[in-house]
């Protein structure tokens, strides 16, 4: 057994203390022959410190496309020759999406907008939309609206938004290679205000943007420092027309190693399967990740890409005897 796994068993599994950047890097550098043992240890850590339940979430885009930022992976940027065009969702459609999400057994519904940050029009739609959802659907509402001011943070709390997503996307050292229209530090400031407000912090990123394995370890350590409630882990699904449209996808074994490493860095965090797992891991790899540290999934489609049908993920969780958190009576 490699020394790093022995150390992780004592420090992380027994003690609940995550690996530091050097430890994460050692895990990411382990040869394939130790992958099964690494995934098994990460799974034991997840069950020990998070329990057996899996949190299920659906997401919907309130405002799609036309974003002024230049995130190089994103087809919603208005600066690239992408097929995605700007669209707004009306309130009845938003409520219907929340109902459909709740019907899968999901406990979480996240409203997303492709913006630098919300203007008054978007905040008005959020006020109306969240009120309409809370009146008709028994589900927790989360939001992802870009960078916030303190007044906007306070208003979201008053609406009853319980969790806010704002991804750092990648490590601090690599971020300028991916985004130039705003800084990593600006994102961090929004996250600081969200945490101080009492809302839960959801913060993750995308692997496969061109970062080195050392920068993946740096990213895991920076997320651990933030200590978010939830980390959505995406794998790049290259989008036509974006600067990263020709970037190769992450190799499945590297993706699984990263899942385990991030779990060993953050033993108590909700680690959520998000975009790109379908093309990076496929069905078999999705199963391996659920047995390697993942304890939450986004079901159905993503913002501009197709996901697996919700029924497939729920059937897999049932087969693995992993209970869905607060499963609704509609199933």
Beta strands, then each sheet from edge to edge (+ up, - down):
strand 1: 55-64
strand 2: 87-88
strand 3: 108-113
strand 4: 140-144
strand 5: 163-165
strand 6: 200-202
strand 7: 205-207
strand 8: 230-235
strand 9: 270-273
strand 10: 296-298
sheet 1: 2+ 1- 3- 4- 5- 6-
sheet 2: 2+ 1- 10- 9- 8- 7-
end
